[in-house]
């Protein structure tokens, strides 16, 4: 279950909040279905109809100028409860993902279709001139000797690697704008942990539904 392609639905019945997959076809107003808990037939009015739970995962290639968090094992491994190694990257204005690996900086046009995204610029900033400027700075930054393949293990030893690449880029941009630099701890607390925690709750619900057919919030 590495990919998470089903949509989760949320509804209330027998005093509980229940989550199921949309393949159960609960959306129709007059569709009858048995409650997975009490086994009674359910009928929903328009106001009571199940709602879609937004997925925390995005296609990173469609989110320009963003910090991405992904996993080669799939989105199900982007939970704080998992011990798998996450990988981070930064998109240019066209959705190409730059990330630092043991082979140096990679530029990928695919492979980040289900990841967590943290926008690095305000909505509506993406003018052509701004996009060109962003892309030029990202490209120049990726060519710096510090991001060469033979430095990867050294960076990894200090816990830097891909995260260090992305955060260093962000701080270089902040420095050029005379803005205060942000520490790894602050960036993690303010921007990374909130989306990872949200994803963790979604993944837990998804896995329970996958295994048992439904999930109830505690």
C-alpha positions, 0 to 999 in steps of 0.5 A: 500500500505504498500509493494512496489513491483512494479518497477518504469520506467522513460522516457521522452515525451512531454517535461516532465520526466514521471514515471510509473510502469513496469506493463505498459510493456514499455520496448519493443523497438517497443511497442506502448503506449499512453502518460499519459499526451498528449495521443499521441502514443509513440514509443521508440528507443533503446536509448530512451527506459524507464529505471528502477529507482533503488529502495532504499530498500534492503533485509537487511538480504542479507547485512552483517555488516550494519545499517538498517532502517525499519518500521513495517508498511512497506517501504512506511512509511520510508519517512521523510514526515511520522510521523511513528516511524522507527526502526533500527538494525545491521546485523551480517555477516550472515544477522541476524538483532540485534535490541533493543526493549522493549523485549531486544535485538532481533535477526531476520532472517526475517522481514527486507526484505524491508528496508534502508541499510547503510553499516558499513564496506568497500566493500570486507572486509567480509573475514571469519575471519573478519565476525567471529570477527564482529559476536563475538563483536556484540553478546557480545555487545548485552549481556551487561546489559544496553540492558536489557528489564527493561532499555528500557523505560529509554533509550527511555526517552532519545531518545536512544532505538534502535538507541542508541544500533546501534550507541553505537555498532558502537562507541565501534568498532571505539574505539577498532580501535583507531578511533574518535567516531561519534556523533548521529547528525553527523551519522544522517547527514552523513549516515541516512538522505541521504538514507531517503531523497532518499527513500522519493523521491521514495515513493512520486513517487510510491504513485502518480503512484499508485493513478494516473497511472503516476508521473511527476517530477517537 
